[in-house]
Amino acid sequence: MVKIELTKGRRNIILVLFLFGLFIGSLDAGIIGPALQSIQGTFNIDSRLSSWVYTTYVLFFIVGSPIVAKLSDFKGKRNIYILSIAIFAIGSGLIAFSHVFELVILGRALQGFSAGGLFPLAAAFIGDYFPVEKRGTALGSLGSVYGMGAICGPVLGAIILPFGWEWLFLINIPIAICLILGSFLFIPIFEQNKEFNVDWLGIGLFSIAVSSLAFGLNRIDSSKFFESLFSFEVLPFILLFIILLPILFKIEKKSKEPLLPIELLKIKEMLVASCISLCFGMMVSIYVFLPSLALLIFFNDNSIASLIMLPIVLTSTIAAPIVGILLDRLGSKKIMVTGTISLLFGIIIMVFFFKIFYLFIFAEVFISFGLFTIVGAPIRYIVLTETKKGQRGSGQATVNILSNVGQLIGGALIGAIIASFSGKVIGYNISFVFIFIFAIISFLLAIQLKNRKEQLKTVELNNR
């Protein structure tokens, strides 16, 4: 393997390129929200079918994350990053020029698949080429950009939408061209290409399992939750997922180059981090419903109610660099324990004092800070600490997958809870109790993590 020595300046330029790719990838997950009604009108489809514009992106994001990460471990980060951005641009163009809805779904699948590997790629680059004392700060910038992209997506979508929903995707093409040119100019070929033993069976089973879960959850009628859960439109797909999961794990254990790094989950720290990531996905789904709650108790206009997300954007932006700097000094455990306490405090305020506007905002800040410290730089730092060079892309993909699976499940369950109470305030209250349980679990898991001294010892061992 060829080891490239990078100057500080070039290393930072490469990081910026990764950050821009990560931003447009996370942005496009939510930018579609304001355009769903326009897309329904263009293709004459109902709301359940149009929801697949979002669900397809998330689904293929989950599928693409381990595949792209594994490819980067074998074929080099530059080649796979350029390929990912190119596929993302092709998907964007396909959506913008689609004349049938099926092509929109295909374009979203290409977008989601390519975007899924961008975070693992960037995080693995930091682990391989940033010194230990700078990793936390760099990972903090990744978390900040990813969070801002996801939250700013709906806001930017609302601004661009008057020019036509197609422009939500056309703007990606010139950005992608600039990123590809910049990659050829500044990113060296880090590693020699190695033979990639494709785990086609694992890829196939994983894709079928996650697709079944997503399809089953999407078909749930939240107003008749239990009735629809046991219907033929939902239950067979959920059961297929449950059946395929242990089979997939068994096959992956025997694979020479498994798609899912099952061996890494035998490491206690990685297992704890993965469980926390799944809890995060369950909890962060509540963000989707905050504007609806604000509309119910504070506002009469939907566009104004959407501004209730601004404190979350600001908190993520401010917290990211601070958490990154503190991470290099304190380690993941102290930050994540503090974050889960902040999360619990915010949820308590939201449950009991949500009707008081300034306390609602106050609670948002504590919840946002708590969630950001769970899934942001600290958990990525754990993965970099516990993995060796050549494993880091796959390790990052693992926490990505679990986070997104958690969002799929959490979104469906929280939506069902709210709908079962006819969208009344009590439904939102019970939803916050639901995420409070997962916040407690996250706290209990976080206190089991290694301290800073133990983390540094592990880094030293894995860098030999």
VEXPAPA-809829 format. One line per field, with one value per residue (C-alpha): residue number from 1; residue in three letters; x, y, z. Coordinates in Angstrom, 3 decimals. Example, Ala and Ser with C-alpha at 12.3 -4.5 7.8 and 13.67 -1.06 7.14 Angstrom:
seq 1, 2
type ALA, SER
X 12.300, 13.670
Y -4.500, -1.060
Z 7.800, 7.140
END
This chain:
seq 1, 2, 3, 4, 5, 6, 7, 8, 9, 10, 11, 12, 13, 14, 15, 16, 17, 18, 19, 20, 21, 22, 23, 24, 25, 26, 27, 28, 29, 30, 31, 32, 33, 34, 35, 36, 37, 38, 39, 40, 41, 42, 43, 44, 45, 46, 47, 48, 49, 50, 51, 52, 53, 54, 55, 56, 57, 58, 59, 60, 61, 62, 63, 64, 65, 66, 67, 68, 69, 70, 71, 72, 73, 74, 75, 76, 77, 78, 79, 80, 81, 82, 83, 84, 85, 86, 87, 88, 89, 90, 91, 92, 93, 94, 95, 96, 97, 98, 99, 100, 101, 102, 103, 104, 105, 106, 107, 108, 109, 110, 111, 112, 113, 114, 115, 116, 117, 118, 119, 120, 121, 122, 123, 124, 125, 126, 127, 128, 129, 130, 131, 132, 133, 134, 135, 136, 137, 138, 139, 140, 141, 142, 143, 144, 145, 146, 147, 148, 149, 150, 151, 152, 153, 154, 155, 156, 157, 158, 159, 160, 161, 162, 163, 164, 165, 166, 167, 168, 169, 170, 171, 172, 173, 174, 175, 176, 177, 178, 179, 180, 181, 182, 183, 184, 185, 186, 187, 188, 189, 190, 191, 192, 193, 194, 195, 196, 197, 198, 199, 200, 201, 202, 203, 204, 205, 206, 207, 208, 209, 210, 211, 212, 213, 214, 215, 216, 217, 218, 219, 220, 221, 222, 223, 224, 225, 226, 227, 228, 229, 230, 231, 232, 233, 234, 235, 236, 237, 238, 239, 240, 241, 242, 243, 244, 245, 246, 247, 248, 249, 250, 251, 252, 253, 254, 255, 256, 257, 258, 259, 260, 261, 262, 263, 264, 265, 266, 267, 268, 269, 270, 271, 272, 273, 274, 275, 276, 277, 278, 279, 280, 281, 282, 283, 284, 285, 286, 287, 288, 289, 290, 291, 292, 293, 294, 295, 296, 297, 298, 299, 300, 301, 302, 303, 304, 305, 306, 307, 308, 309, 310, 311, 312, 313, 314, 315, 316, 317, 318, 319, 320, 321, 322, 323, 324, 325, 326, 327, 328, 329, 330, 331, 332, 333, 334, 335, 336, 337, 338, 339, 340, 341, 342, 343, 344, 345, 346, 347, 348, 349, 350, 351, 352, 353, 354, 355, 356, 357, 358, 359, 360, 361, 362, 363, 364, 365, 366, 367, 368, 369, 370, 371, 372, 373, 374, 375, 376, 377, 378, 379, 380, 381, 382, 383, 384, 385, 386, 387, 388, 389, 390, 391, 392, 393, 394, 395, 396, 397, 398, 399, 400, 401, 402, 403, 404, 405, 406, 407, 408, 409, 410, 411, 412, 413, 414, 415, 416, 417, 418, 419, 420, 421, 422, 423, 424, 425, 426, 427, 428, 429, 430, 431, 432, 433, 434, 435, 436, 437, 438, 439, 440, 441, 442, 443, 444, 445, 446, 447, 448, 449, 450, 451, 452, 453, 454, 455, 456, 457, 458, 459, 460, 461, 462, 463, 464
type MET, VAL, LYS, ILE, GLU, LEU, THR, LYS, GLY, ARG, ARG, ASN, ILE, ILE, LEU, VAL, LEU, PHE, LEU, PHE, GLY, LEU, PHE, ILE, GLY, SER, LEU, ASP, ALA, GLY, ILE, ILE, GLY, PRO, ALA, LEU, GLN, SER, ILE, GLN, GLY, THR, PHE, ASN, ILE, ASP, SER, ARG, LEU, SER, SER, TRP, VAL, TYR, THR, THR, TYR, VAL, LEU, PHE, PHE, ILE, VAL, GLY, SER, PRO, ILE, VAL, ALA, LYS, LEU, SER, ASP, PHE, LYS, GLY, LYS, ARG, ASN, ILE, TYR, ILE, LEU, SER, ILE, ALA, ILE, PHE, ALA, ILE, GLY, SER, GLY, LEU, ILE, ALA, PHE, SER, HIS, VAL, PHE, GLU, LEU, VAL, ILE, LEU, GLY, ARG, ALA, LEU, GLN, GLY, PHE, SER, ALA, GLY, GLY, LEU, PHE, PRO, LEU, ALA, ALA, ALA, PHE, ILE, GLY, ASP, TYR, PHE, PRO, VAL, GLU, LYS, ARG, GLY, THR, ALA, LEU, GLY, SER, LEU, GLY, SER, VAL, TYR, GLY, MET, GLY, ALA, ILE, CYS, GLY, PRO, VAL, LEU, GLY, ALA, ILE, ILE, LEU, PRO, PHE, GLY, TRP, GLU, TRP, LEU, PHE, LEU, ILE, ASN, ILE, PRO, ILE, ALA, ILE, CYS, LEU, ILE, LEU, GLY, SER, PHE, LEU, PHE, ILE, PRO, ILE, PHE, GLU, GLN, ASN, LYS, GLU, PHE, ASN, VAL, ASP, TRP, LEU, GLY, ILE, GLY, LEU, PHE, SER, ILE, ALA, VAL, SER, SER, LEU, ALA, PHE, GLY, LEU, ASN, ARG, ILE, ASP, SER, SER, LYS, PHE, PHE, GLU, SER, LEU, PHE, SER, PHE, GLU, VAL, LEU, PRO, PHE, ILE, LEU, LEU, PHE, ILE, ILE, LEU, LEU, PRO, ILE, LEU, PHE, LYS, ILE, GLU, LYS, LYS, SER, LYS, GLU, PRO, LEU, LEU, PRO, ILE, GLU, LEU, LEU, LYS, ILE, LYS, GLU, MET, LEU, VAL, ALA, SER, CYS, ILE, SER, LEU, CYS, PHE, GLY, MET, MET, VAL, SER, ILE, TYR, VAL, PHE, LEU, PRO, SER, LEU, ALA, LEU, LEU, ILE, PHE, PHE, ASN, ASP, ASN, SER, ILE, ALA, SER, LEU, ILE, MET, LEU, PRO, ILE, VAL, LEU, THR, SER, THR, ILE, ALA, ALA, PRO, ILE, VAL, GLY, ILE, LEU, LEU, ASP, ARG, LEU, GLY, SER, LYS, LYS, ILE, MET, VAL, THR, GLY, THR, ILE, SER, LEU, LEU, PHE, GLY, ILE, ILE, ILE, MET, VAL, PHE, PHE, PHE, LYS, ILE, PHE, TYR, LEU, PHE, ILE, PHE, ALA, GLU, VAL, PHE, ILE, SER, PHE, GLY, LEU, PHE, THR, ILE, VAL, GLY, ALA, PRO, ILE, ARG, TYR, ILE, VAL, LEU, THR, GLU, THR, LYS, LYS, GLY, GLN, ARG, GLY, SER, GLY, GLN, ALA, THR, VAL, ASN, ILE, LEU, SER, ASN, VAL, GLY, GLN, LEU, ILE, GLY, GLY, ALA, LEU, ILE, GLY, ALA, ILE, ILE, ALA, SER, PHE, SER, GLY, LYS, VAL, ILE, GLY, TYR, ASN, ILE, SER, PHE, VAL, PHE, ILE, PHE, ILE, PHE, ALA, ILE, ILE, SER, PHE, LEU, LEU, ALA, ILE, GLN, LEU, LYS, ASN, ARG, LYS, GLU, GLN, LEU, LYS, THR, VAL, GLU, LEU, ASN, ASN, ARG
X 0.000, 1.339, 1.299, 0.864, 2.180, -0.111, 0.710, -1.698, -3.009, -3.683, -5.217, -7.662, -8.554, -9.376, -11.516, -13.437, -14.136, -15.491, -17.564, -19.224, -20.112, -21.480, -23.531, -25.351, -25.914, -27.549, -29.349, -31.179, -32.653, -34.987, -35.033, -37.780, -40.260, -41.700, -41.945, -43.971, -47.324, -45.942, -44.592, -47.974, -49.638, -47.059, -47.390, -50.988, -50.163, -51.449, -49.580, -48.736, -47.031, -45.270, -43.815, -41.577, -39.642, -38.307, -38.399, -36.454, -33.665, -33.375, -33.630, -30.854, -28.828, -28.848, -28.016, -25.311, -23.544, -21.773, -21.226, -19.591, -17.580, -16.327, -15.381, -13.403, -11.465, -10.369, -10.304, -9.187, -11.069, -10.462, -11.832, -14.910, -15.606, -15.517, -17.721, -20.209, -20.486, -20.907, -23.713, -25.364, -25.300, -26.730, -29.540, -30.264, -30.451, -32.685, -35.166, -35.179, -35.889, -38.264, -41.538, -42.768, -42.770, -40.776, -37.754, -38.038, -37.832, -34.853, -33.098, -33.727, -32.357, -29.134, -28.898, -29.436, -27.064, -24.188, -24.837, -24.861, -21.108, -20.036, -19.952, -18.023, -15.611, -14.923, -14.654, -12.283, -10.082, -9.881, -8.956, -6.216, -4.643, -5.385, -3.251, -5.008, -5.137, -6.964, -9.486, -12.160, -12.181, -12.306, -15.111, -16.949, -16.952, -18.403, -21.169, -21.964, -22.164, -24.204, -26.637, -27.002, -27.613, -30.363, -32.115, -31.618, -32.930, -36.627, -35.843, -33.761, -36.370, -39.063, -36.881, -36.101, -39.553, -41.158, -38.724, -39.981, -39.386, -36.959, -34.453, -34.124, -32.121, -30.648, -28.535, -26.696, -25.178, -22.818, -21.843, -21.020, -18.907, -16.879, -16.351, -15.197, -12.713, -11.458, -10.997, -8.852, -6.743, -6.220, -6.970, -4.108, -4.576, -4.061, -3.842, -2.905, -5.953, -6.564, -8.735, -12.317, -14.058, -17.673, -20.060, -22.940, -25.021, -24.673, -25.526, -28.602, -29.948, -29.233, -31.036, -34.081, -34.253, -34.074, -36.405, -38.962, -38.767, -39.151, -42.058, -43.841, -43.488, -44.608, -47.845, -48.862, -52.049, -51.197, -54.870, -55.453, -52.005, -52.500, -55.117, -52.832, -49.742, -51.273, -52.660, -51.348, -49.944, -47.627, -47.049, -45.469, -42.822, -42.001, -41.764, -39.496, -37.151, -37.130, -36.453, -33.683, -31.811, -30.303, -29.617, -27.738, -25.649, -24.775, -23.686, -21.686, -19.763, -18.588, -17.806, -14.150, -15.013, -18.394, -20.522, -21.445, -18.392, -19.884, -16.428, -16.248, -19.417, -17.560, -15.590, -17.534, -16.955, -18.186, -21.250, -22.124, -21.599, -23.804, -26.623, -26.422, -26.583, -29.765, -31.294, -30.365, -32.241, -35.335, -35.149, -34.211, -37.426, -39.248, -37.748, -40.105, -43.126, -41.977, -43.374, -46.769, -46.725, -45.741, -48.580, -50.980, -50.112, -48.400, -48.991, -51.669, -49.334, -47.370, -44.422, -44.016, -44.307, -41.388, -39.188, -39.417, -36.509, -34.139, -32.994, -32.005, -29.973, -28.237, -27.520, -25.965, -23.869, -22.526, -22.081, -20.178, -16.795, -17.027, -17.766, -14.962, -12.389, -13.558, -13.498, -9.758, -9.307, -11.951, -12.740, -16.103, -17.424, -17.634, -19.183, -21.767, -22.763, -23.180, -25.134, -27.575, -28.200, -28.904, -31.272, -33.167, -33.458, -34.802, -37.392, -38.650, -39.112, -40.919, -43.309, -44.350, -43.876, -44.290, -47.122, -44.772, -43.047, -39.645, -39.451, -40.325, -37.293, -35.199, -36.131, -35.260, -31.755, -31.114, -32.588, -30.632, -27.357, -27.973, -28.786, -25.850, -23.360, -24.721, -24.456, -21.994, -18.246, -18.057, -19.544, -17.484, -14.400, -15.173, -15.284, -11.942, -10.439, -11.590, -10.810, -7.608, -6.707, -8.751, -11.672, -12.650, -14.979, -16.935, -16.992, -18.444, -20.999, -22.190, -23.251, -24.746, -26.897, -28.204, -28.960, -31.035, -32.803, -33.700, -35.129, -37.268, -38.687, -38.902, -40.674, -43.319, -43.900, -44.019, -46.334, -48.589, -48.652, -49.593, -52.215, -53.803, -54.704, -56.026, -53.086, -53.929, -51.299, -51.417, -50.104, -47.004, -46.584, -46.602, -44.108, -41.686, -42.115, -41.252, -37.948, -37.267, -37.011, -34.387, -32.545, -32.285, -30.959, -28.402, -27.237, -26.818, -24.816, -22.672, -21.428, -19.929, -17.619, -13.853, -12.395, -9.939, -6.837, -8.158, -9.120, -5.589, -4.142, -6.482, -5.550, -1.862, -2.461, -4.557, -2.074, 0.843
Y 0.000, 3.435, 5.946, 9.529, 12.341, 15.369, 18.936, 20.618, 22.894, 20.114, 17.942, 20.727, 21.308, 17.618, 17.797, 20.766, 18.751, 15.922, 18.413, 19.877, 16.400, 15.495, 18.692, 18.154, 14.507, 15.337, 18.367, 16.313, 13.970, 16.717, 19.239, 17.225, 17.937, 21.245, 19.865, 16.725, 18.338, 19.768, 16.344, 14.783, 17.252, 16.766, 12.978, 12.715, 10.446, 10.228, 11.172, 7.568, 6.967, 10.326, 9.493, 6.990, 9.958, 10.390, 6.732, 5.552, 8.011, 6.833, 3.170, 3.331, 5.562, 2.640, 0.101, 2.274, 3.135, -0.212, -0.913, 2.427, 2.301, -1.202, -0.162, 2.783, 0.465, -1.551, 0.816, 4.052, 7.071, 9.361, 6.986, 6.055, 9.647, 10.818, 7.898, 8.663, 12.338, 11.408, 8.935, 11.562, 14.065, 11.486, 10.729, 14.454, 14.974, 11.948, 13.341, 16.848, 15.611, 12.779, 12.461, 9.484, 8.952, 5.711, 7.677, 10.016, 6.990, 5.614, 8.975, 9.128, 5.586, 6.641, 9.760, 7.867, 5.032, 7.379, 9.747, 6.858, 6.367, 10.012, 10.275, 6.996, 8.088, 11.454, 10.028, 7.284, 9.928, 11.806, 8.608, 7.756, 11.183, 13.467, 13.306, 11.955, 15.357, 16.893, 14.149, 15.440, 18.909, 17.503, 15.098, 18.003, 19.792, 16.675, 16.437, 20.120, 20.057, 16.857, 18.204, 21.589, 19.947, 17.710, 20.513, 23.250, 21.017, 21.864, 25.588, 25.784, 23.692, 26.231, 29.065, 27.336, 25.789, 28.908, 28.477, 24.912, 21.731, 20.491, 23.154, 21.443, 18.817, 20.731, 22.848, 19.667, 19.152, 22.189, 21.625, 17.990, 18.987, 21.401, 18.716, 16.162, 18.628, 19.607, 15.947, 15.287, 18.361, 17.979, 14.414, 11.987, 8.262, 7.293, 3.543, 0.943, -0.822, -4.213, -7.014, -6.488, -9.740, -8.737, -10.152, -10.358, -12.661, -10.319, -7.299, -9.046, -10.253, -6.931, -5.008, -7.324, -7.218, -3.426, -2.932, -5.231, -3.308, 0.049, -1.152, -2.697, 0.415, 2.628, 0.638, 1.043, 3.067, 5.117, 5.829, 2.045, 1.036, -2.457, -3.435, -2.452, -3.931, -7.419, -6.947, -8.747, -5.438, -5.043, -8.173, -10.406, -7.771, -7.225, -10.997, -11.315, -8.750, -10.629, -13.950, -12.618, -10.784, -13.846, -15.507, -12.398, -12.346, -16.031, -15.520, -12.406, -14.296, -16.792, -14.240, -13.421, -9.759, -9.226, -6.283, -5.752, -5.946, -8.427, -9.012, -5.361, -5.797, -8.309, -5.328, -4.066, -0.393, -0.815, -2.737, -0.030, 2.709, 0.824, 0.443, 4.153, 4.987, 2.912, 4.737, 8.062, 7.139, 6.302, 9.618, 12.034, 11.136, 13.503, 16.450, 15.708, 16.357, 19.512, 21.981, 20.228, 20.552, 24.234, 24.795, 23.154, 25.281, 28.498, 29.394, 29.482, 29.430, 26.347, 28.291, 30.257, 27.067, 25.609, 28.351, 26.488, 24.401, 27.389, 26.903, 23.344, 24.619, 27.252, 24.818, 22.288, 24.973, 26.391, 23.067, 21.282, 23.035, 23.213, 19.493, 18.726, 20.686, 19.213, 15.740, 15.992, 16.875, 14.866, 11.860, 10.493, 9.211, 12.479, 14.323, 11.640, 11.248, 15.028, 15.002, 12.336, 14.253, 17.367, 15.326, 13.982, 17.478, 18.876, 16.120, 16.697, 20.401, 19.585, 17.145, 19.435, 22.990, 22.742, 25.318, 28.076, 29.346, 30.301, 27.005, 25.170, 26.844, 26.153, 22.461, 22.349, 23.612, 20.964, 18.163, 19.237, 19.468, 16.054, 14.368, 16.040, 14.788, 11.267, 10.851, 13.585, 13.597, 11.547, 8.351, 8.715, 9.141, 5.841, 4.071, 5.576, 4.583, 0.966, 0.229, -0.187, 1.299, -0.533, -1.080, 2.511, 3.030, -0.106, 0.837, 4.257, 2.661, 0.420, 3.313, 5.037, 2.024, 1.628, 5.332, 5.286, 2.034, 3.679, 6.659, 4.413, 2.588, 5.645, 7.768, 5.099, 4.510, 8.178, 8.917, 6.087, 7.352, 10.867, 9.645, 7.322, 10.408, 12.216, 14.633, 16.061, 17.369, 14.262, 12.209, 14.399, 14.169, 10.382, 10.518, 12.463, 9.848, 7.272, 9.005, 9.576, 5.796, 5.622, 8.580, 6.620, 3.616, 5.850, 7.231, 3.733, 2.718, 5.882, 5.370, 2.043, 3.669, 3.989, 7.116, 9.369, 7.579, 4.182, 5.583, 6.877, 3.462, 1.835, 4.364, 3.599, -0.145, 0.189, 2.560, 0.103
Z 0.000, -0.970, 1.881, 0.692, 2.862, 2.654, 3.591, 5.998, 3.240, 0.754, 3.442, 4.312, 0.632, 0.275, 3.415, 1.951, -1.207, 0.908, 2.935, -0.169, -1.416, 1.992, 2.115, -1.179, -0.256, 3.075, 1.598, -1.005, 1.596, 2.836, -0.011, -1.675, 1.152, -0.123, -3.688, -2.966, -3.778, -7.036, -8.018, -7.201, -9.561, -12.325, -12.402, -11.103, -8.142, -4.563, -1.378, -0.404, -3.759, -3.698, -0.274, -2.072, -3.454, 0.095, 1.178, -1.900, -1.125, 2.491, 1.490, -1.117, 1.201, 3.641, 0.917, -0.654, 2.570, 3.164, -0.551, -1.344, 1.890, 1.120, -2.405, -1.019, 1.296, -1.755, -4.711, -3.078, -1.804, -4.782, -7.416, -5.422, -4.359, -7.991, -9.038, -6.238, -7.200, -10.882, -10.082, -7.853, -10.754, -13.172, -10.722, -10.312, -14.074, -14.494, -11.956, -13.451, -16.992, -16.073, -17.959, -15.951, -12.190, -12.433, -13.667, -10.674, -8.377, -10.329, -10.046, -6.298, -5.976, -7.740, -5.563, -2.320, -3.223, -4.070, -1.147, 1.340, 1.125, 1.308, 5.118, 5.610, 2.869, 4.485, 8.003, 6.835, 5.156, 8.463, 10.293, 7.796, 7.180, 10.134, 13.287, 16.370, 18.066, 15.064, 14.332, 16.704, 15.170, 11.630, 12.524, 14.137, 10.784, 9.115, 11.683, 11.352, 7.558, 7.523, 10.122, 8.434, 5.069, 6.434, 8.314, 5.692, 2.889, 3.393, 3.829, 0.632, -1.173, -0.307, -1.696, -5.011, -5.554, -7.176, -10.111, -10.680, -8.693, -11.361, -10.260, -6.874, -8.758, -11.691, -9.325, -8.270, -11.722, -11.889, -8.254, -9.034, -12.067, -9.894, -7.244, -9.823, -11.360, -7.909, -6.995, -10.059, -9.256, -5.510, -4.356, -4.974, -5.467, -1.836, -2.129, -4.670, -6.020, -4.455, -5.682, -4.570, -3.756, -4.232, -1.635, -4.111, -1.925, 1.041, -1.120, -2.509, 0.843, 2.524, -0.248, -0.134, 3.681, 3.966, 0.988, 2.616, 5.879, 4.134, 1.978, 4.948, 7.082, 4.231, 3.835, 7.483, 7.895, 10.966, 11.716, 12.011, 13.154, 14.579, 12.009, 9.119, 10.801, 10.611, 7.100, 3.999, 2.720, 5.717, 7.797, 5.070, 4.342, 8.013, 8.520, 5.453, 6.996, 10.323, 8.581, 6.326, 9.091, 10.887, 7.518, 6.410, 9.597, 9.157, 5.549, 6.401, 9.093, 6.469, 3.746, 3.008, 2.494, 4.183, 3.171, 6.826, 9.113, 11.586, 13.102, 14.160, 16.222, 18.378, 19.687, 22.703, 21.917, 18.331, 19.498, 22.019, 19.393, 16.917, 19.464, 20.317, 16.604, 16.249, 19.242, 17.639, 14.481, 16.523, 18.378, 15.590, 13.718, 16.090, 14.147, 11.246, 13.470, 15.299, 12.698, 12.949, 16.731, 16.476, 14.003, 16.445, 19.483, 18.285, 14.619, 11.920, 8.905, 7.855, 6.398, 9.637, 11.697, 9.705, 11.173, 14.478, 13.097, 13.102, 16.744, 15.781, 12.816, 14.941, 17.783, 15.398, 13.708, 16.979, 18.760, 15.967, 16.248, 20.044, 20.365, 17.924, 19.943, 23.248, 21.727, 21.138, 24.803, 26.649, 24.455, 23.359, 26.689, 28.619, 25.687, 24.940, 28.594, 28.812, 25.558, 26.696, 29.943, 27.851, 25.703, 28.722, 30.200, 26.919, 26.576, 30.139, 29.404, 26.148, 27.823, 30.691, 29.362, 25.564, 25.506, 26.698, 23.541, 24.956, 26.884, 23.659, 22.032, 25.124, 24.942, 21.224, 21.971, 24.646, 22.523, 19.437, 21.354, 22.882, 19.590, 17.848, 20.448, 20.076, 16.316, 15.383, 15.842, 19.098, 17.673, 14.471, 16.622, 18.368, 15.003, 13.942, 17.283, 17.145, 13.480, 11.518, 8.153, 5.534, 7.930, 8.596, 5.654, 6.530, 10.215, 9.477, 7.160, 9.993, 12.235, 9.168, 8.366, 11.900, 12.200, 9.008, 9.885, 13.195, 11.320, 9.126, 12.145, 14.408, 11.796, 11.229, 14.945, 15.954, 13.034, 14.157, 17.757, 16.677, 14.197, 16.757, 18.794, 15.689, 15.629, 19.049, 21.449, 23.648, 20.707, 20.505, 24.290, 24.163, 21.275, 23.473, 26.197, 23.514, 22.661, 26.381, 26.761, 24.016, 25.547, 28.822, 26.895, 25.152, 28.507, 29.974, 26.901, 26.897, 30.463, 29.330, 26.765, 27.124, 28.684, 26.831, 28.131, 27.046, 23.639, 23.027, 23.878, 21.370, 18.673, 19.231, 18.888, 15.710, 14.030, 14.301
END
